[in-house]
């Protein structure tokens, strides 16, 4: 067993994708349309291997109630919703009607629209408006990086014991270890990663999937 994680060349990434759950026409078309409509933002969409992982994790964990902070055009929400049971629910929080209008079309096409409730507006306000009683089995964080710590503090109290949090982009394309990069979004990720390490409410691991995918479990 190797003691370090292998770097992925484009060829090796293609191999990973080819040997994971296949991407169906709905997700393939969504990724294509997103790239065409929002070329400068297409990197905000999770990768196919991340999508397969989130669907499988949702099923394995037995999650019934999921909250997603940052929906964009709906790729990740489809993946989570597909892992939910028939009576499962997903609360999707986003600030953009333009982006989520694409998501709503693809939720219908994927047959998961009845599981998803979309709330538009600043996600921090939407979270704070929810009861603090534990209600979620799984949370996904993929929004503005400067806000990750604040989102975290609102999510954890609303997560049941044993519930999971997934946070995307926690390597910030490797810039987390570049001391010369003091940009707000990179520092936001550093602050978030440091907060989790010091938070005794959870057990966590930072996985080198995509741009870094942190998985935390509420103790």
C-alpha positions as CSV (number, residue, x, y, z in Angstrom):
1,X,0.0,0.0,0.0
2,X,1.4,3.4,-1.0
3,X,1.8,6.0,1.7
4,X,0.8,9.0,-0.6
5,X,-2.0,9.7,-3.0
6,X,-1.2,9.4,-6.6
7,X,-1.5,12.6,-8.8
8,X,-4.0,12.2,-11.6
9,X,-2.9,12.8,-15.2
10,X,-5.7,13.5,-17.7
11,X,-5.3,9.9,-18.8
12,X,-5.6,8.5,-15.3
13,X,-8.6,10.7,-14.6
14,X,-10.3,9.4,-17.7
15,X,-9.6,5.9,-16.5
16,X,-11.1,6.6,-13.1
17,X,-14.3,8.0,-14.7
18,X,-14.5,5.0,-17.1
19,X,-14.3,2.6,-14.1
20,X,-16.9,4.3,-12.0
21,X,-20.7,4.4,-12.3
22,X,-21.4,5.5,-15.9
23,X,-22.7,9.0,-16.5
24,X,-26.1,8.8,-18.1
25,X,-27.5,11.1,-20.8
26,X,-29.2,13.4,-18.3
27,X,-26.0,14.3,-16.5
28,X,-24.0,14.3,-19.7
29,X,-26.4,16.7,-21.3
30,X,-26.5,18.9,-18.2
31,X,-22.7,19.2,-18.1
32,X,-22.6,20.0,-21.8
33,X,-25.4,22.7,-21.5
34,X,-23.8,24.2,-18.4
35,X,-20.4,24.6,-20.2
36,X,-22.2,26.2,-23.2
37,X,-24.4,28.6,-21.1
38,X,-21.9,29.5,-18.4
39,X,-18.4,28.9,-19.8
40,X,-16.6,31.0,-17.2
41,X,-18.4,29.2,-14.4
42,X,-18.4,25.6,-15.7
43,X,-15.7,24.7,-13.2
44,X,-18.2,25.1,-10.4
45,X,-19.9,21.9,-11.4
46,X,-18.7,18.7,-9.6
47,X,-16.9,16.0,-11.7
48,X,-18.5,12.7,-12.8
49,X,-16.5,10.7,-10.3
50,X,-17.7,13.0,-7.5
51,X,-21.2,12.6,-8.7
52,X,-20.9,8.8,-8.6
53,X,-19.4,9.0,-5.1
54,X,-22.1,11.2,-3.7
55,X,-24.9,9.0,-5.0
56,X,-23.2,5.9,-3.5
57,X,-22.5,7.7,-0.2
58,X,-26.1,8.8,0.1
59,X,-27.3,5.2,-0.4
60,X,-24.7,3.7,1.9
61,X,-25.5,6.1,4.7
62,X,-29.2,5.6,4.5
63,X,-29.7,9.4,4.3
64,X,-33.3,10.5,4.0
65,X,-33.0,14.3,4.4
66,X,-30.2,16.2,2.6
67,X,-29.4,19.9,2.5
68,X,-27.2,21.4,-0.3
69,X,-25.5,24.8,0.1
70,X,-24.8,25.8,-3.5
71,X,-26.8,24.2,-6.3
72,X,-25.6,25.9,-9.5
73,X,-27.2,24.1,-12.4
74,X,-28.2,21.0,-10.5
75,X,-25.6,18.2,-11.2
76,X,-24.9,17.5,-7.6
77,X,-28.5,17.7,-6.5
78,X,-29.5,15.1,-9.1
79,X,-26.7,12.8,-7.8
80,X,-27.8,13.2,-4.2
81,X,-31.5,12.8,-5.0
82,X,-30.8,9.6,-6.9
83,X,-29.3,8.2,-3.8
84,X,-32.3,9.0,-1.6
85,X,-35.2,6.6,-0.9
86,X,-38.6,7.3,-2.4
87,X,-39.7,9.5,0.5
88,X,-36.3,11.3,0.8
89,X,-36.0,15.1,0.6
90,X,-33.3,17.5,-0.5
91,X,-33.3,21.2,0.4
92,X,-31.3,23.1,-2.3
93,X,-30.1,26.5,-1.3
94,X,-28.8,28.9,-4.0
95,X,-28.8,32.6,-4.8
96,X,-29.2,32.5,-8.6
97,X,-32.5,32.0,-10.4
98,X,-30.6,31.9,-13.7
99,X,-28.4,29.0,-12.7
100,X,-31.2,27.1,-10.9
101,X,-33.6,27.5,-13.8
102,X,-31.4,25.1,-15.6
103,X,-31.4,22.8,-12.6
104,X,-35.2,22.8,-12.4
105,X,-35.5,21.6,-16.0
106,X,-33.0,18.8,-15.4
107,X,-34.6,17.7,-12.1
108,X,-37.8,17.1,-14.0
109,X,-36.0,15.2,-16.7
110,X,-34.1,13.1,-14.1
111,X,-37.4,12.3,-12.3
112,X,-36.3,13.7,-9.0
113,X,-38.1,17.1,-8.9
114,X,-40.6,15.8,-6.3
115,X,-37.8,15.2,-3.8
116,X,-36.2,18.6,-4.1
117,X,-37.2,21.9,-2.6
118,X,-35.4,25.0,-3.8
119,X,-34.9,28.1,-1.7
120,X,-33.5,31.1,-3.4
121,X,-31.6,33.8,-1.4
122,X,-28.4,34.1,0.7
123,X,-27.8,30.6,2.0
124,X,-26.7,31.7,5.4
125,X,-30.0,33.5,6.0
126,X,-31.9,30.4,4.7
127,X,-30.0,28.2,7.1
128,X,-30.5,30.5,10.1
129,X,-34.2,30.5,9.4
130,X,-34.4,26.8,9.9
131,X,-35.0,25.2,13.3
132,X,-31.8,24.3,15.1
133,X,-33.2,20.8,15.9
134,X,-31.2,18.1,14.1
135,X,-33.1,17.3,10.9
136,X,-30.5,16.5,8.2
137,X,-28.7,13.2,7.6
138,X,-26.3,14.7,5.0
139,X,-25.2,18.1,4.0
140,X,-23.2,19.2,1.0
141,X,-21.3,22.5,1.0
142,X,-20.2,24.0,-2.3
143,X,-20.8,27.7,-2.2
144,X,-18.7,30.8,-1.7
145,X,-15.5,29.8,-0.1
146,X,-15.2,32.8,2.2
147,X,-18.5,31.7,3.8
148,X,-17.6,28.1,4.5
149,X,-16.9,28.5,8.2
150,X,-20.1,30.4,8.7
151,X,-22.1,27.8,6.8
152,X,-20.4,25.1,8.8
153,X,-21.5,26.6,12.1
154,X,-25.1,26.7,11.0
155,X,-25.0,23.2,9.5
156,X,-23.5,21.2,12.3
157,X,-26.3,21.9,14.9
158,X,-28.9,20.9,12.3
159,X,-27.2,17.6,11.6
160,X,-28.2,14.4,13.5
161,X,-25.6,12.5,15.4
162,X,-23.9,10.2,12.9
163,X,-24.9,12.6,10.1
164,X,-22.4,13.5,7.4
165,X,-21.1,16.7,5.8
166,X,-19.4,16.8,2.4
167,X,-17.5,20.0,1.5
168,X,-16.1,20.6,-2.0
169,X,-12.9,22.4,-3.1
170,X,-11.1,22.0,0.1
171,X,-7.7,21.8,-1.7
172,X,-8.4,25.0,-3.7
173,X,-6.4,23.6,-6.6
174,X,-3.4,23.2,-4.4
175,X,-3.3,26.8,-3.4
176,X,-4.0,26.0,0.3
177,X,-0.3,25.2,0.7
178,X,0.9,28.3,-1.3
179,X,1.8,30.8,1.4
180,X,2.1,33.6,-1.2
181,X,-1.6,33.2,-2.1
182,X,-3.6,35.3,0.4
183,X,-6.7,35.7,-1.7
184,X,-10.0,35.7,0.3
185,X,-11.4,32.5,-1.2
186,X,-8.2,30.5,-0.6
187,X,-7.9,31.9,3.0
188,X,-11.6,30.9,3.4
189,X,-10.8,27.3,2.6
190,X,-7.7,27.3,4.9
191,X,-9.9,28.7,7.7
192,X,-12.5,26.1,7.1
193,X,-10.0,23.2,7.0
194,X,-8.4,24.4,10.2
195,X,-11.8,24.8,11.9
196,X,-12.7,21.2,11.2
197,X,-9.4,19.9,12.6
198,X,-10.1,21.7,15.9
199,X,-13.9,20.9,16.0
200,X,-14.4,18.0,18.5
201,X,-18.0,17.7,17.4
202,X,-16.9,15.8,14.2
203,X,-14.5,13.3,12.8
204,X,-13.2,14.2,9.4
205,X,-11.0,13.2,6.4
206,X,-9.9,15.4,3.5
207,X,-10.1,13.2,0.4
208,X,-8.1,14.1,-2.8
209,X,-11.2,13.6,-5.0
210,X,-11.7,16.4,-7.6
211,X,-10.4,19.6,-6.0
212,X,-10.5,18.1,-2.5
213,X,-13.6,16.7,-0.9
214,X,-13.9,16.7,2.9
215,X,-16.1,14.1,4.6
216,X,-17.0,14.8,8.2
217,X,-19.2,12.8,10.6
218,X,-21.0,14.4,13.5
219,X,-20.0,12.5,16.6
